[in-house]
Amino acid sequence: MKPDQTGAQWRKSSRSGNGNNCVEVATNLLPTTGRVLVRDSKDPAGHVLSINPEDWQSFVREASSERFTA
């Protein structure tokens, strides 16, 4: 089941430039849904992940750690 995206304000990293090779995140619905929405910027009509805020923060922390540098 696709999460309700009504009113979602999607944003992506400023580091992504003009490319569409990244994820978009909507956090503005946290007060009403308690969830962070995540989607692929290349397919905005596609699948959407609905993640609890604690797991999202853990993901962001790990993804930005030195462990994942190329």
C-alpha contacts under 8 A as a table, 3 or more apart, distances in Angstrom:
res1	aa1	res2	aa2	distance
2	K	47	H	7.05
2	K	48	V	6.54
3	P	48	V	6.92
3	P	49	L	7.72
3	P	50	S	6.64
5	Q	8	A	5.25
7	G	29	L	7.52
8	A	26	A	5.73
8	A	27	T	7.74
8	A	28	N	6.53
8	A	29	L	6.43
9	Q	26	A	5.41
9	Q	27	T	7.53
9	Q	28	N	6.42
10	W	24	E	5.83
10	W	25	V	5.39
10	W	26	A	4.70
11	R	24	E	5.24
11	R	25	V	5.41
11	R	26	A	6.43
12	K	16	S	7.28
12	K	22	C	7.31
12	K	23	V	6.31
12	K	24	E	4.61
12	K	25	V	6.27
13	S	16	S	5.51
13	S	24	E	7.80
14	S	17	G	6.14
16	S	19	G	6.05
16	S	20	N	7.57
16	S	21	N	7.45
16	S	22	C	6.78
19	G	22	C	7.73
20	N	41	S	5.47
20	N	42	K	5.46
21	N	40	D	7.89
21	N	41	S	6.56
21	N	42	K	6.47
22	C	40	D	6.35
22	C	41	S	5.72
22	C	42	K	7.59
23	V	38	V	6.66
23	V	39	R	5.57
23	V	40	D	4.64
23	V	41	S	5.25
24	E	38	V	5.70
24	E	39	R	5.33
24	E	40	D	6.17
24	E	41	S	5.70
25	V	36	V	7.09
25	V	37	L	5.66
25	V	38	V	4.62
25	V	39	R	6.65
26	A	29	L	7.01
26	A	36	V	6.01
26	A	37	L	5.08
26	A	38	V	6.54
27	T	30	L	5.65
27	T	35	R	7.45
27	T	36	V	5.12
27	T	37	L	6.68
28	N	31	P	7.32
29	L	32	T	5.57
29	L	33	T	5.77
29	L	34	G	7.09
29	L	35	R	6.91
29	L	36	V	7.26
30	L	33	T	5.26
30	L	34	G	4.33
30	L	35	R	5.21
30	L	36	V	6.37
31	P	34	G	5.85
34	G	52	N	6.68
34	G	53	P	7.26
35	R	50	S	5.91
35	R	51	I	5.40
35	R	52	N	4.88
35	R	53	P	6.11
36	V	50	S	5.72
36	V	51	I	5.11
36	V	52	N	6.12
36	V	53	P	6.07
36	V	56	W	7.18
37	L	48	V	6.49
37	L	49	L	5.59
37	L	50	S	4.76
37	L	51	I	6.36
38	V	48	V	5.63
38	V	49	L	5.03
38	V	50	S	6.61
38	V	51	I	7.77
39	R	43	D	7.62
39	R	44	P	6.54
39	R	46	G	7.46
39	R	47	H	6.47
39	R	48	V	4.83
39	R	49	L	6.38
40	D	43	D	5.42
40	D	44	P	6.15
40	D	46	G	7.50
40	D	47	H	7.76
40	D	48	V	7.83
41	S	44	P	5.59
43	D	46	G	5.21
44	P	47	H	7.89
51	I	55	D	6.65
51	I	56	W	6.29
52	N	55	D	5.60
52	N	56	W	6.36
53	P	56	W	4.98
53	P	57	Q	6.14
54	E	57	Q	5.21
54	E	58	S	6.30
55	D	58	S	5.02
55	D	59	F	6.16
56	W	59	F	5.05
56	W	60	V	6.20
57	Q	60	V	5.13
57	Q	61	R	6.05
58	S	61	R	5.12
58	S	62	E	6.15
59	F	62	E	5.24
59	F	63	A	5.92
60	V	63	A	5.09
60	V	64	S	6.09
61	R	64	S	5.43
61	R	65	S	6.28
62	E	65	S	5.12
62	E	67	R	7.74
62	E	68	F	7.79
63	A	68	F	6.25
64	S	68	F	7.07
65	S	68	F	6.16
65	S	69	T	7.61
66	E	69	T	5.57
